[in-house]
Structures are given as structure tokens and as C-alpha cells.
């Protein structure tokens, strides 16, 4: 008996701008209970597919069908700011109309599934990024959906959170589609990949774990390149013969015509070799000149214990060559520490005057979503830099001219991350304060970003839950908030 197909895309076409397709005749099917990864570079249409499945978007043509009116539950990449003032209970209640009488029991089960214990009267905006990530997943689960959509679910999660999520997904008996740039995470449970080709705007279906599929695509690219090289050699040989015989008379001219027709057939047989995910260029973050002395002073910080803030006295001073890694479990107060230091409003914390602060915020709060991309970059320009440096730097981060007029809020989360790094380069900061700088970033870019951060000549304060990223950066000191 054939396995039941729970979701199908038949020749789906979608575009935001006229004659600029995001998807072009996309075709794939997902069987009931499958665990599938959506793979493709930033901006290729992965989140668009989720929007189409959720019926938030409407295809220009083609059909999208779900078996037996299958229900959809989705965990977004980030918590929308409009929900920050809601209590945890009120946030979950949004999923129902009317709200069931056993709502608290259902919330409790969903929170247990993601290993999260939080009072239901807590304000959503007061939770850490990692806690909000668990809340987003639990919100999808509380609806008990037939198809679960997860968009970058490991962002902001610590190791325990990621391990718990993997265990949950392996045991979960319903259909799951995942977008993630965490290759190790994907390989633990993926049994198939839907690959989005950013140049043909079509989809391809592969069976196997994540690493096997990546290798298969790589082998296919090599094979296509070899086949094209052989065809190009034959084409060039035929063209030379066509040119030679075309200047002869009679039968030779007929032979030239035959060879020309054969050459055109060969050119048509050349396959469009896929161009794999582009990788950002190597870059450096120039440091503000004439830095010296004590740049950061930390005398008092706030940590969260049992959901309550506690102030702790410490004695940390950072100078030009110091690199501080802040660690601790989700919800302990790591991001809060970085935000309070940047704001300058917390007693016992200070950054030296006239030091330009390069702050990478995990929620992109440093970006104005209503600005154009060009104006966002322009606003970060250090003295002495002009539009030429702006455009050259942006291009290195795959921010091309066609994106410059778009609003920042229209970018994908991955593109927002690259924009934030481009701004750091243009800013020439005197200190880097980095809160989960690998969130939303394609894994192909991460080694380049790690090298640039490691080569930076100023002080660094960083929070990251990606050990393989951290080990590429020289850290001089660690601050464990869980041990204070």
C-alpha cells in the first residue's frame, strides 16, 4: 500500500515582484510522518514555502494541497515584538478561538515537551532569546498540528535545549518540515531534503540524511560540470569545422550546414549547472584608532535565578586585546548583560567615552526595519568613507544593488544578519559586543565570520551557543553567569 501523501506542491509559481519569480513550477510531495529539511541559500524561498503552506501567501499559479485538511502548526524564527507585552498564558491563548477550558493543562504539556518551566503570568518580552525560542516551538505544539513547520528552531538554544529538541523530533510521529542552517542538528533526524535552486527557482527532492544529500548534490554538480566540459570541447571543434567548410563550395557548404545544426543541438544539450550557495567574501572589521587604557568596566551585573533578578558584584576590566566569552544556561541573563552595557543605564557598568560600539543583537534591534538597506548602511559609515566603500562592502556580504532600495524589514533573517555584519565593517568600532552572531547565518559563511572576528584588533564581548564557532576565536577570559 502506497504511503499517504500529506502535502503536495504541483507546479507552484510565486513572485513578490512582477516577472521576478521566487518559485517557478515548484513540485514536491511529503508523506505522512516524514521529517524533511528545506535547503537553499538565503533568499531562495524557504520561508516563502512556509508562508504558502500556512496560506499566508497565495501562489500565482499551481496547486498546493494538504490531505484531509491537515492542520498546520508553525514555530517562527523570532518572537514578533507585538507579543512582548502579553503574558505567557495570553500568548498561547491566541492559538484558539474560542479558548478551551483546559488551556492551562494544554500549555503545561506543550512546555513540558520543550523542557521549559515558566510561570504563566510572565511577560513574553521579559524572556531571554533562548526562552522565547522554546516558547515559539511550544506554541506550535499546543495546537497538536498534523504538519509542524520549524523555522531555524535552534537559534538561541543552548546545548541542552538543542539536545532536547533533537530527542523530541526523533520521537515525534507527525510530519515535520524544518528550515535550519545547523547541519549537525539537521543530520540527526532528517530523512529527506527539498532543495531550492536559487537560479532556476525550482525544487528538487532528495532522500537520505542531510550530509548524504549535500554530498549527492556535490557529486551531481561535478558530474554536470564534466559533461558540460566535454560538450564544450565538441562544440568548439564543430564550430571550427563549420568555419572551415563554410568557405568551400558545393558539398562542403552542405556539410557545414549539417555541422552547424549538430552544434546547435549540442548547445541545447548542455545542462544548466547549478551554482551552489554563494559564500560571502573574506572581510575584516577595522578597529577604531587610538584605543588605549580601560575600555570596559564591569562591577555589577544582573543574573536571573528562579525567574527572579539578583545583582552580583564582580570585578572585570577589558582593555584593547581582551576577549570575554559570557556563558550560562538560557534565561540566566547573558543577553540582558550585553544590552545593559550597550545602553549605559546599568550602575556598575561602563564603556569608555568616545568608543564606537559595534553591537550585534540577536533580535536585530540595532536595525531600523523601516529604513532602506542603503540608508541602514549609510547610517553606519565611519568618517572618511563614502558610497563606493559602502557598495563594495555590501557586495561582499551578498547585498546587491537590487536589495538597496528594499526595506530592512523585507529582508530574510539571514540577510538581516549579513547586513548587520556589513554595518560593523563600515562602522570601524572600538569594541565588538556580539550576541549570538551565528543566528540565521548560512553555515557556509560561519568560518569566514569567525576568522574576521578573531582577526579584530579591539576588545570583544561575546555570547554564543555554537562551540565549533567559539573555538575558532581566541578567548582570553570566560564569565559564567551560572556560577555567580
Secondary structure, DSSP 8 states (H G I E B T S, - for coil): ----EEEEEEEEEEEEETTEEEEEEEEEEEETT-EEEEE--TTSSHHHHHHHHTTSS--SEEEEEEGGG--EEEE-SS--GGGTTSBHHHHHHTT-SS--TTHHHHHHHHHHHTT----TTSBGGGS-HHHHHHHHHHHHHTTT-SEEEEESTTTT--HHHHHHHHHHHHH--SEEEEE-S-HHHHHTT--EEEEE-TTT--EEEEES-HHHHHHHHHHHHHHHHHHHHHHHHHHHHHHHHHHHHHTS-THHHHHHHHHHHHHHHHHHH-------------------SS--S--EEEEEEEEEETTEEEEEEEEEEE-TT-EEEEE--TTSSHHHHHHHHHHT-STTEEE-TT--EEEE-TT-TTS-TTSBHHHHHHTT--TT--HHHHHHHHHHTT--GGGTTSBGGGS-HHHHHHHHHHHHHHHT-SEEEEESTTTT--HHHHHHHHHHHHH--SEEEEE-S-HHHHTTS---EEEEGGG-
